[in-house]
Structure formats: C-alpha cells, structure tokens
Amino acid sequence: MRSVRKVWPRALRLLVAAFVLALVSYLGVSYRVSEGVTKVERTPLVPAASVVSATYEDFRPFPPIVLRPRRAIVRVSRSAPH
C-alpha cells in the first residue's frame, strides 16, 4: 500500500488541476456565449428618424442653470464627553 504522505500531494495536485481546468472552461464558454449574445446587427432606420420626430435643436434653458455644491455645516460641541 502507498503511504498517505505520497498519495495526499498527488490527490491535491489533481484536485487543483481539475479546478483550474473547470475554471478556464467556464470562462471560455462564458466569453463565447457573451460575444454571440451581445453582437448587434446595425441596420438603418426605415423610415428615417426625421420623419417621426420634429427637427433637432440645441436645448438651452433660460435662465441658464448653474449647479453649485452646498457647503456642509458641521457643529462641534465643546462640552466634555459623557
């Protein structure tokens, strides 16, 4: 019979190799499926968008909107901690 000391490292290597092979296979299949699913065939719109919508124009709000960050208010108590 083989001793446990000789069998254990070999079994562990086999287990790690099987895990790595399964992981690489999973990632490869996932990549191929995602490439096939996410490909979009681009076709021109029929009828064109200009038929459906009004003419395009730039939107500029009046008066101009300016976003400014608010200042944080921090209150510090000077009393001793309880």
Secondary structure as the mmCIF struct_conf table of DSSP 4:
data_model
#
loop_
_struct_conf.conf_type_id
_struct_conf.id
_struct_conf.beg_label_comp_id
_struct_conf.beg_label_asym_id
_struct_conf.beg_label_seq_id
_struct_conf.end_label_comp_id
_struct_conf.end_label_asym_id
_struct_conf.end_label_seq_id
HELX_RH_AL_P HELX_RH_AL_P1 VAL A 4 THR A 38
BEND BEND1 VAL A 46 PRO A 47
HELX_RH_AL_P HELX_RH_AL_P2 ALA A 49 VAL A 52
BEND BEND2 SER A 53 SER A 53
BEND BEND3 PHE A 62 PRO A 63
HELX_LH_PP_P HELX_LH_PP_P1 PRO A 64 ILE A 65
HELX_LH_PP_P HELX_LH_PP_P2 PRO A 69 ILE A 73
BEND BEND4 SER A 79 SER A 79
HELX_LH_PP_P HELX_LH_PP_P3 ALA A 80 PRO A 81
#
